Amino acid sequence: MNLREKIDKKRDEIISELYDWAETFNPESILYNTNAIEEEDELEMLDSYNSICELVNKLEKNECSEKDYEDILFHIEQINHNEKIIKL
């Protein structure tokens, strides 16, 4: 089974986890509002947040390129870094 097929098989679970993952980069979240963060860091976080949300939107619409699937795999690996959440 290739990467696209593996991701498509777990599509709903991956979409949900990626949305949760994206929120960890959202500078508007309560977590970051309680701590002072540098403007440059905030912009970098916002860029990451937007990038992940864009990937999720493409996945929801079945508009992912091969590069998008590789990027999704990267984020799955990051999500799973400490604990296996998504098994492909």
Secondary structure, DSSP 8 states (H G I E B T S, - for coil): --HHHHHHHTHHHHHHHHHHHHHTT-TTSHHHHTS---HHHHHHHHHHHHHHHHHHHHHHTT---HHHHHHHHHHHHHHTSSS-----
